[in-house]
Amino acid sequence: MPTNVNWSEQGGWTTTGDSGRGDDCLAAYVQAARDVPLDLPPDTALSYGSLGYVVLGRVIEVLTGTTWDQALQDRLFTPLGLHHSMTLPEQALRHRVAMSHLGEPGHDPEPAPAWDLMPRSAGPYGRVIISAGDLARFARTHLDGGLTPDGTRLLSTTATTAMQRREIDVPDQWTVSADGWSLGWTLYDWNGIAGYGHDGAAIGRYGYLRVVPHAGVAIALLTNGGGTRLLYADLFRELLAELAGVQMPEPFAPATTPPLDLSLEPVTETVFAASGAGAAFSEDYMPVVFTTLNDGTECVYVGMRATPKVP
């Protein structure tokens, strides 16, 4: 087991570390993370991050007696017939895999300097390689209440329902277009029409999944560069309206046109639009949300991650 894991702490955003390529990488990651402090007390706020998902991945390893990668293959990919889904870059060599592209707005994007920059331990929080078709098939299982395409039960009805049940409201309703969170899914309320899904982003790659249960509709979009958030907004607004009667909210933007002296422009008294932050999270602006938690702690949400106010 590696004796040293180099951590990168990004001001309340996330904590990552490379614990090697061995089958013990999650165990090493969790061991090394034992002294990483909490940004906020438990049960006070939702803050999007990576460490918790690595811990969950390690729990799966302990319960199944195998690696997280193999558990995902045996318990999800194979039963669902997801033949274009994998977790390791060497497995992707068998397929036509898109290259990420980067570039400034107004210029043609260029191929990223490397295809894969994530350590193996990133798997549980963001290193599943999957096709758009397989992503839609995965969503179909949840629409069908946990059944595989041949009618075999993969998830119990209780577990499937629990995964879609609201656990917490989200003060930042714009970064991933969600107003609540369940056990994994982000939750949406489109003028009374409920939905769930998730967004994902890596270097030059973005993914979007929206599921509308009442209409039996799932829409998946995977991209490898360019103005992806603008494409998502235009495409999903049209498709969800046509296929599911959903009216998506208007693009996030400030309430006033002239910018203030600061880089933040007001939307409400506690919600601000940060311009020039890139289009990874919102069409033209990144939401910045100031809120007070139920224990009285003042914090700010940037990119769905909560950072407490420093006295």
C-alpha positions as CSV (number, residue, x, y, z in Angstrom):
1,M,0.0,0.0,0.0
2,P,1.4,3.5,-0.8
3,T,2.7,5.2,2.3
4,N,2.3,8.7,1.0
5,V,-0.6,10.3,-0.9
6,N,-0.2,13.8,-2.2
7,W,-3.3,15.8,-1.6
8,S,-4.6,18.9,-3.4
9,E,-6.9,21.1,-1.4
10,Q,-8.7,23.7,-3.4
11,G,-10.2,26.2,-1.0
12,G,-13.4,24.3,0.0
13,W,-14.0,22.9,-3.5
14,T,-12.7,19.4,-3.2
15,T,-9.9,17.2,-2.0
16,T,-8.2,14.8,-4.3
17,G,-5.2,12.5,-4.1
18,D,-3.4,10.0,-6.3
19,S,-3.1,6.7,-4.3
20,G,-1.6,4.7,-7.2
21,R,-2.9,2.2,-9.8
22,G,-3.1,-0.9,-7.6
23,D,-6.2,-2.7,-6.5
24,D,-5.7,-1.1,-3.1
25,C,-6.0,2.5,-4.3
26,L,-9.4,3.2,-2.7
27,A,-8.2,1.7,0.6
28,A,-5.1,3.8,0.5
29,Y,-7.1,6.9,-0.4
30,V,-9.5,6.5,2.5
31,Q,-6.7,5.8,4.9
32,A,-4.8,8.9,3.8
33,A,-8.0,11.0,4.0
34,R,-8.8,10.2,7.6
35,D,-7.3,13.6,8.8
36,V,-8.9,15.8,6.1
37,P,-11.1,18.2,8.1
38,L,-14.8,18.8,7.4
39,D,-15.7,22.1,5.8
40,L,-19.0,22.2,7.7
41,P,-20.6,20.2,10.5
42,P,-22.5,17.1,9.5
43,D,-26.3,17.5,8.7
44,T,-25.9,21.3,8.1
45,A,-25.5,21.6,4.3
46,L,-25.1,19.8,1.0
47,S,-21.7,20.5,-0.5
48,Y,-20.8,18.7,-3.7
49,G,-17.5,16.9,-3.4
50,S,-15.4,13.8,-4.2
51,L,-14.2,12.3,-0.9
52,G,-17.5,11.0,0.2
53,Y,-18.0,9.0,-3.0
54,V,-14.5,7.4,-2.6
55,V,-15.6,6.3,0.8
56,L,-18.7,4.8,-0.6
57,G,-16.7,3.0,-3.2
58,R,-14.5,1.6,-0.5
59,V,-17.6,0.4,1.4
60,I,-18.7,-1.4,-1.8
61,E,-15.3,-3.1,-2.0
62,V,-15.5,-4.3,1.6
63,L,-19.1,-5.6,1.2
64,T,-18.4,-7.4,-2.1
65,G,-14.9,-8.6,-1.5
66,T,-13.6,-7.3,-4.8
67,T,-12.4,-4.0,-6.3
68,W,-14.9,-1.2,-7.0
69,D,-14.1,-1.5,-10.7
70,Q,-15.0,-5.2,-10.8
71,A,-18.0,-4.7,-8.6
72,L,-19.4,-2.2,-11.0
73,Q,-18.7,-4.6,-13.9
74,D,-20.3,-7.6,-12.2
75,R,-23.3,-5.9,-10.6
76,L,-24.2,-3.2,-13.1
77,F,-22.6,-3.2,-16.5
78,T,-23.0,-7.0,-17.2
79,P,-26.6,-7.4,-15.9
80,L,-27.7,-4.4,-17.9
81,G,-25.9,-5.3,-21.1
82,L,-23.8,-2.1,-21.0
83,H,-21.1,-3.2,-23.4
84,H,-19.7,0.3,-23.9
85,S,-19.2,1.1,-20.2
86,M,-16.0,0.7,-18.2
87,T,-13.9,2.3,-15.5
88,L,-10.2,1.9,-16.6
89,P,-8.5,3.6,-19.5
90,E,-6.9,0.3,-20.8
91,Q,-10.4,-1.1,-21.2
92,A,-11.3,1.9,-23.4
93,L,-8.7,0.8,-26.0
94,R,-11.2,-1.7,-27.4
95,H,-13.6,1.1,-28.4
96,R,-13.7,4.3,-30.4
97,V,-13.2,6.9,-27.6
98,A,-13.6,10.6,-28.1
99,M,-10.7,13.0,-27.3
100,S,-11.3,16.0,-25.1
101,H,-10.9,19.4,-26.6
102,L,-10.1,22.7,-25.0
103,G,-10.1,26.3,-26.2
104,E,-11.2,29.9,-25.6
105,P,-14.6,31.1,-26.7
106,G,-14.6,32.2,-30.4
107,H,-11.7,29.8,-31.4
108,D,-11.8,26.3,-32.6
109,P,-11.0,23.9,-29.7
110,E,-7.8,21.9,-29.8
111,P,-7.2,18.4,-28.5
112,A,-6.4,18.3,-24.8
113,P,-2.8,17.6,-23.9
114,A,-3.7,14.2,-22.4
115,W,-6.6,11.9,-22.8
116,D,-6.9,10.8,-19.1
117,L,-5.5,12.8,-16.2
118,M,-7.5,11.2,-13.3
119,P,-6.0,8.8,-10.9
120,R,-7.7,5.3,-10.5
121,S,-9.1,6.3,-7.1
122,A,-11.3,8.9,-8.9
123,G,-13.5,6.1,-10.1
124,P,-16.3,6.3,-7.6
125,Y,-16.7,10.1,-8.1
126,G,-16.1,10.7,-11.7
127,R,-14.2,8.1,-13.8
128,V,-16.8,6.0,-15.5
129,I,-16.3,5.8,-19.2
130,I,-19.7,5.3,-20.9
131,S,-21.5,5.8,-24.1
132,A,-24.6,8.0,-24.5
133,G,-26.6,4.9,-25.4
134,D,-25.5,3.0,-22.3
135,L,-26.2,6.0,-20.1
136,A,-29.8,6.0,-21.5
137,R,-30.1,2.3,-20.9
138,F,-29.0,2.8,-17.3
139,A,-31.7,5.5,-16.9
140,R,-34.2,3.0,-18.4
141,T,-33.6,0.7,-15.5
142,H,-34.6,3.4,-13.0
143,L,-37.7,4.3,-15.1
144,D,-38.6,0.6,-15.0
145,G,-38.4,0.4,-11.2
146,G,-35.1,-1.5,-11.0
147,L,-35.7,-4.1,-13.8
148,T,-33.2,-5.1,-16.4
149,P,-34.2,-5.2,-20.1
150,D,-35.1,-8.9,-19.8
151,G,-37.3,-8.3,-16.7
152,T,-34.8,-9.4,-14.1
153,R,-34.9,-7.4,-10.9
154,L,-31.6,-5.6,-10.4
155,L,-32.7,-3.1,-7.7
156,S,-35.6,-3.6,-5.3
157,T,-38.5,-1.3,-5.7
158,T,-37.7,0.1,-2.2
159,A,-34.1,0.9,-3.2
160,T,-35.2,2.5,-6.5
161,T,-37.8,4.7,-4.8
162,A,-35.3,5.7,-2.1
163,M,-32.8,6.8,-4.7
164,Q,-35.3,9.2,-6.1
165,R,-36.6,10.6,-2.8
166,R,-35.7,14.1,-1.8
167,E,-33.1,14.1,1.0
168,I,-32.2,17.8,1.0
169,D,-33.0,21.1,-0.7
170,V,-30.3,22.9,-2.6
171,P,-29.7,26.7,-2.1
172,D,-27.8,26.8,-5.4
173,Q,-30.5,25.8,-7.9
174,W,-28.5,26.8,-11.0
175,T,-25.1,25.2,-11.2
176,V,-26.5,21.7,-12.0
177,S,-30.1,23.1,-12.6
178,A,-31.4,21.1,-9.6
179,D,-33.3,22.3,-6.6
180,G,-32.8,19.1,-4.5
181,W,-30.7,16.0,-4.0
182,S,-31.6,12.4,-3.4
183,L,-29.3,9.4,-2.7
184,G,-27.2,10.1,-5.8
185,W,-29.6,11.7,-8.2
186,T,-30.1,15.5,-8.6
187,L,-33.8,16.4,-8.5
188,Y,-35.7,18.9,-10.7
189,D,-39.1,20.5,-10.3
190,W,-40.1,21.9,-13.7
191,N,-43.3,23.9,-12.7
192,G,-44.7,20.9,-10.9
193,I,-43.2,18.2,-13.2
194,A,-40.7,16.1,-11.2
195,G,-37.5,14.8,-12.7
196,Y,-34.1,13.5,-11.8
197,G,-30.7,13.1,-13.4
198,H,-27.1,14.3,-13.1
199,D,-24.4,16.4,-14.7
200,G,-20.7,15.5,-15.0
201,A,-17.6,17.3,-16.1
202,A,-13.9,16.4,-16.6
203,I,-11.2,18.2,-18.6
204,G,-12.9,19.2,-21.8
205,R,-15.8,16.7,-21.3
206,Y,-19.3,17.2,-20.2
207,G,-22.3,15.0,-19.7
208,Y,-26.0,15.6,-19.0
209,L,-28.8,13.2,-18.1
210,R,-32.4,14.2,-17.5
211,V,-35.2,11.7,-16.6
212,V,-38.9,12.5,-16.5
213,P,-40.7,9.6,-14.9
214,H,-44.3,10.5,-15.7
215,A,-43.5,10.7,-19.4
216,G,-41.1,7.7,-19.4
217,V,-38.4,9.9,-21.0
218,A,-34.7,9.9,-20.5
219,I,-32.3,12.2,-22.5
220,A,-28.5,11.8,-22.4
221,L,-25.9,14.2,-23.9
222,L,-22.2,13.6,-23.8
223,T,-19.7,16.1,-25.4
224,N,-16.0,16.4,-25.8
225,G,-15.4,20.2,-26.1
226,G,-16.9,23.5,-27.2
227,G,-19.8,25.5,-25.8
228,T,-21.4,22.5,-24.3
229,R,-23.6,24.2,-21.7
230,L,-25.2,26.4,-24.4
231,L,-25.9,23.2,-26.5
232,Y,-27.4,21.5,-23.5
233,A,-29.7,24.4,-22.7
234,D,-31.0,24.8,-26.3
235,L,-31.3,21.0,-27.0
236,F,-32.8,19.9,-23.7
237,R,-35.2,22.9,-23.6
238,E,-36.6,21.8,-26.9
239,L,-36.6,18.0,-26.4
240,L,-38.0,18.1,-22.9
241,A,-40.8,20.4,-24.0
242,E,-41.7,18.2,-27.0
243,L,-41.4,14.8,-25.3
244,A,-42.4,15.4,-21.7
245,G,-44.2,18.8,-21.6
246,V,-41.4,20.2,-19.4
247,Q,-40.7,23.9,-19.4
248,M,-37.1,24.4,-18.4
249,P,-36.2,27.7,-16.5
250,E,-34.6,30.5,-18.4
251,P,-30.8,30.8,-18.5
252,F,-29.2,32.0,-15.3
253,A,-28.4,35.7,-15.6
254,P,-28.1,38.8,-13.4
255,A,-31.1,41.0,-12.7
256,T,-29.3,44.1,-14.0
257,T,-27.5,44.5,-17.3
258,P,-24.7,47.0,-16.4
259,P,-22.0,45.2,-14.4
260,L,-21.1,46.4,-10.8
261,D,-17.6,47.3,-9.8
262,L,-17.2,43.8,-8.4
263,S,-17.2,40.7,-10.6
264,L,-20.6,39.7,-9.1
265,E,-23.9,40.8,-10.6
266,P,-27.1,40.5,-8.5
267,V,-29.9,38.1,-9.2
268,T,-31.6,38.4,-5.8
269,E,-30.4,39.7,-2.4
270,T,-28.4,36.5,-1.8
271,V,-27.8,35.1,-5.3
272,F,-25.2,36.6,-7.6
273,A,-24.0,35.9,-11.2
274,A,-20.3,35.7,-11.7
275,S,-19.3,36.6,-15.3
276,G,-16.2,35.4,-16.9
277,A,-16.2,32.2,-15.0
278,G,-16.6,30.0,-18.1
279,A,-19.7,28.2,-19.4
280,A,-19.0,24.9,-17.6
281,F,-21.8,25.3,-15.1
282,S,-24.2,27.9,-16.5
283,E,-24.9,29.4,-19.9
284,D,-23.0,32.6,-19.4
285,Y,-22.6,33.0,-15.7
286,M,-21.6,30.9,-12.7
287,P,-24.1,31.1,-9.7
288,V,-22.7,32.4,-6.4
289,V,-25.2,31.9,-3.5
290,F,-24.9,33.2,0.0
291,T,-26.9,31.4,2.6
292,T,-27.2,30.7,6.3
293,L,-27.3,27.0,7.4
294,N,-29.7,25.6,10.0
295,D,-27.0,25.9,12.7
296,G,-26.5,29.6,12.0
297,T,-23.3,29.1,9.9
298,E,-22.9,31.6,7.1
299,C,-21.5,30.1,3.9
300,V,-21.3,30.7,0.1
301,Y,-22.0,28.2,-2.6
302,V,-19.7,28.3,-5.7
303,G,-20.0,25.4,-8.1
304,M,-22.4,23.6,-5.8
305,R,-19.7,23.5,-3.1
306,A,-20.3,25.1,0.3
307,T,-17.6,27.2,1.9
308,P,-18.1,28.6,5.4
309,K,-17.5,32.3,6.2
310,V,-14.1,32.8,7.9
311,P,-14.4,35.1,10.9
